[in-house]
Amino acid sequence: MEPGLNKELLQKIDLLRGLAHCDFGQLQNSCNLRQYQKNTEILRKDDQSTDIFFVIEGEVVARSFSEEGKEVSFVTIKSGGLFGEFSAIDGQPRSASISATEDSLIAQMTSKDFRSLVTATPELGLRLVELLVAKTRKLSQRIFEYGTLPVRIRVQRELVRLYESREAEANGNLIHPAPSHYEIATRIATHREAVSRELGQLVSENIIELGKRKIQIRDIGRLREISGSDNFSEEL
């Protein structure tokens, strides 16, 4: 049996958290709640559907595959995030496939209901614009890195991102569960062997320590320094 959707669950969504003038009763009635097991495909690239999805619990990844089968991961979306907003806004086919990387609880809303909600809630509309701008900035930074930085630096910067996004400092500088070498490769436009080589170099320099699905950041200051992370920003 699927769990029921309530205001407490809805307020876990970053887009909705703390809204002063939002009809959460309407939201409850407009959303369907569903559980997805790890590795389940939720959306497929070029699907014609236009619903929007909110990640209540868990984590999903947006990715695409080339004709040769090469995987490119665009973004990992954690609890509180959303996906499917592009098609919900412009009615075009899906721009990426979405799969659950953890057991996940997802709320789903039709494009029609979402657009009505945004129209009726100006504060929500402004937050949506801010979210889209932030996503565009991050993707722009990634494109710049793919085209200008060697694999070594791209690996180092991805580790810094993982460290920051997973609140590793609060866990003794431990990234856990850590993505596999292959998963890191799909995020930075390279191959698994190159990632393994660069991680091994960082281990030899005593900057990181590797375990099973664990990455211990032993010297985050040094990692930021050699990657240039102190000097770059996704706020373009």
C-alpha positions as CSV (number, residue, x, y, z in Angstrom):
1,M,0.0,0.0,0.0
2,E,1.3,3.4,-0.9
3,P,1.8,5.9,2.0
4,G,-0.6,8.9,2.2
5,L,0.5,12.4,1.2
6,N,0.2,15.1,3.8
7,K,1.4,18.7,4.4
8,E,4.4,17.5,6.4
9,L,5.6,15.4,3.4
10,L,4.9,18.2,1.0
11,Q,7.0,20.7,3.0
12,K,10.0,18.5,2.6
13,I,10.1,19.7,-1.0
14,D,12.5,22.6,-1.4
15,L,10.2,24.4,-3.9
16,L,7.3,24.4,-1.4
17,R,9.1,24.7,2.0
18,G,7.9,27.6,4.1
19,L,5.5,29.0,1.5
20,A,3.2,31.5,3.2
21,H,0.4,31.5,0.6
22,C,0.2,28.0,-0.8
23,D,-3.0,25.8,-0.8
24,F,-1.5,22.6,0.5
25,G,-4.9,21.0,0.5
26,Q,-5.1,21.5,-3.2
27,L,-1.5,20.1,-3.5
28,Q,-2.5,17.0,-1.6
29,N,-5.4,16.4,-3.9
30,S,-3.4,17.1,-7.1
31,C,-0.4,14.7,-6.3
32,N,-0.1,11.0,-6.5
33,L,2.4,9.4,-4.2
34,R,4.4,6.4,-5.4
35,Q,7.4,4.3,-4.2
36,Y,10.1,3.3,-6.6
37,Q,12.7,0.7,-5.8
38,K,16.4,1.3,-6.4
39,N,17.4,1.1,-10.1
40,T,13.8,1.5,-11.3
41,E,13.4,3.7,-14.4
42,I,10.9,6.4,-13.7
43,L,11.0,8.3,-17.0
44,R,12.6,7.6,-20.4
45,K,14.2,10.2,-22.6
46,D,11.8,11.4,-25.4
47,D,8.7,10.3,-23.5
48,Q,5.7,12.5,-24.4
49,S,4.4,12.7,-20.8
50,T,4.5,16.2,-19.1
51,D,3.9,15.5,-15.4
52,I,6.2,17.0,-12.8
53,F,7.7,14.9,-10.0
54,F,8.9,15.8,-6.4
55,V,11.4,13.6,-4.5
56,I,10.0,13.2,-1.0
57,E,12.6,10.6,0.0
58,G,15.5,8.9,-1.8
59,E,17.5,9.9,-4.8
60,V,17.3,9.8,-8.6
61,V,19.7,10.5,-11.5
62,A,19.0,12.2,-14.8
63,R,21.0,10.7,-17.7
64,S,21.1,10.0,-21.4
65,F,22.8,7.4,-23.6
66,S,24.5,7.9,-27.0
67,E,23.8,5.7,-29.9
68,E,27.0,3.8,-29.0
69,G,25.7,3.2,-25.5
70,K,27.9,5.8,-23.7
71,E,26.2,7.0,-20.6
72,V,26.2,10.7,-19.5
73,S,24.8,11.6,-16.1
74,F,23.6,15.2,-15.9
75,V,22.5,15.6,-12.3
76,T,21.7,13.7,-9.1
77,I,18.4,14.8,-7.5
78,K,18.1,14.2,-3.8
79,S,15.1,14.3,-1.4
80,G,13.5,17.7,-1.6
81,G,14.3,18.2,-5.3
82,L,12.1,17.9,-8.3
83,F,12.4,16.7,-11.9
84,G,10.3,16.8,-15.1
85,E,9.8,20.6,-14.8
86,F,11.0,21.2,-18.3
87,S,8.3,19.2,-20.0
88,A,5.7,20.4,-17.5
89,I,6.5,24.0,-18.6
90,D,7.0,23.7,-22.3
91,G,5.1,20.5,-23.2
92,Q,8.1,19.1,-25.1
93,P,9.4,15.4,-24.8
94,R,11.6,14.4,-21.9
95,S,15.2,15.6,-22.3
96,A,16.7,12.8,-20.1
97,S,15.9,9.5,-18.6
98,I,15.3,9.4,-14.8
99,S,16.1,6.4,-12.6
100,A,16.0,5.8,-8.9
101,T,19.5,5.3,-7.4
102,E,17.9,4.6,-4.0
103,D,14.5,3.3,-2.8
104,S,12.5,6.5,-3.3
105,L,9.2,8.1,-2.5
106,I,8.0,10.3,-5.3
107,A,5.0,12.7,-5.6
108,Q,3.6,13.2,-9.1
109,M,1.5,16.1,-10.4
110,T,0.1,16.8,-13.9
111,S,1.4,19.7,-15.8
112,K,-2.1,21.3,-15.9
113,D,-2.4,21.2,-12.1
114,F,1.2,22.5,-11.6
115,R,0.8,25.4,-14.0
116,S,-2.5,26.4,-12.2
117,L,-0.7,26.2,-8.9
118,V,2.2,28.4,-10.1
119,T,-0.3,30.9,-11.6
120,A,-2.2,31.2,-8.3
121,T,1.0,31.4,-6.2
122,P,3.4,34.1,-7.3
123,E,5.9,33.2,-4.6
124,L,6.0,29.7,-6.0
125,G,6.6,31.0,-9.5
126,L,9.6,33.1,-8.4
127,R,11.1,30.1,-6.6
128,L,10.7,28.0,-9.8
129,V,12.5,30.7,-11.8
130,E,15.3,30.7,-9.2
131,L,15.6,27.0,-9.3
132,L,15.8,26.9,-13.1
133,V,18.5,29.6,-13.1
134,A,20.5,27.7,-10.6
135,K,20.3,24.5,-12.6
136,T,21.3,26.4,-15.8
137,R,24.4,27.9,-14.0
138,K,25.5,24.5,-12.8
139,L,25.1,22.9,-16.2
140,S,27.0,25.8,-17.8
141,Q,29.9,25.2,-15.3
142,R,30.0,21.5,-16.2
143,I,30.1,22.2,-19.9
144,F,33.0,24.7,-19.4
145,E,34.9,22.0,-17.4
146,Y,34.3,19.3,-20.0
147,G,35.8,21.5,-22.7
148,T,38.7,23.1,-20.8
149,L,39.9,21.0,-17.9
150,P,41.9,17.7,-17.9
151,V,40.4,14.6,-16.4
152,R,42.6,14.9,-13.3
153,I,41.0,18.3,-12.3
154,R,37.5,17.1,-13.3
155,V,37.8,14.1,-10.9
156,Q,39.1,16.4,-8.1
157,R,36.3,18.9,-8.5
158,E,33.7,16.1,-8.6
159,L,35.0,14.9,-5.2
160,V,34.7,18.4,-3.8
161,R,31.1,18.5,-5.0
162,L,30.4,15.1,-3.5
163,Y,31.9,16.2,-0.2
164,E,29.8,19.4,-0.1
165,S,26.5,17.8,-1.3
166,R,26.6,14.9,1.1
167,E,27.6,16.9,4.2
168,A,30.7,14.8,4.5
169,E,32.2,17.0,7.1
170,A,29.5,16.1,9.6
171,N,30.3,12.5,9.0
172,G,34.0,12.7,9.6
173,N,34.8,13.7,6.1
174,L,33.3,10.4,4.8
175,I,31.4,10.2,1.5
176,H,29.1,7.2,2.0
177,P,27.6,5.7,0.0
178,A,30.0,6.9,-2.7
179,P,29.3,6.6,-6.4
180,S,31.3,3.9,-8.2
181,H,34.2,4.8,-10.4
182,Y,31.9,4.2,-13.5
183,E,29.3,6.5,-12.0
184,I,31.8,9.3,-11.5
185,A,33.0,8.8,-15.0
186,T,29.5,9.3,-16.4
187,R,29.3,12.6,-14.5
188,I,32.5,14.1,-15.8
189,A,32.6,12.9,-19.5
190,T,35.4,10.3,-19.2
191,H,35.9,6.6,-18.7
192,R,36.1,4.4,-15.6
193,E,39.8,3.6,-16.1
194,A,40.7,7.3,-16.0
195,V,38.8,7.8,-12.8
196,S,40.4,4.9,-11.1
197,R,43.8,6.1,-12.1
198,E,43.3,9.6,-10.8
199,L,41.7,8.4,-7.5
200,G,44.7,6.1,-7.1
201,Q,47.0,9.1,-7.4
202,L,45.0,11.0,-4.8
203,V,45.3,8.0,-2.5
204,S,49.1,7.9,-3.0
205,E,49.2,11.6,-2.0
206,N,47.3,10.9,1.2
207,I,44.5,13.2,0.1
208,I,41.8,10.5,0.1
209,E,41.3,7.0,1.3
210,L,39.1,4.5,-0.6
211,G,36.8,1.8,0.8
212,K,33.8,-0.2,-0.5
213,R,31.4,2.5,-1.6
214,K,33.2,4.9,0.7
215,I,35.6,7.8,0.0
216,Q,37.3,9.3,3.0
217,I,38.5,12.8,2.3
218,R,41.7,13.1,4.4
219,D,42.7,16.6,3.3
220,I,39.8,18.7,1.9
221,G,41.9,21.8,2.0
222,R,44.5,20.3,-0.2
223,L,41.8,18.8,-2.5
224,R,40.2,22.2,-3.0
225,E,43.6,23.8,-3.6
226,I,44.8,21.4,-6.3
227,S,41.4,21.3,-8.1
228,G,41.1,25.1,-8.1
229,S,37.7,24.8,-6.4
230,D,38.4,27.8,-4.2
231,N,38.7,29.9,-7.4
232,F,35.7,28.7,-9.4
233,S,32.0,29.2,-8.9
234,E,28.9,27.8,-10.5
235,E,27.3,31.3,-10.1
236,L,28.1,32.4,-13.6
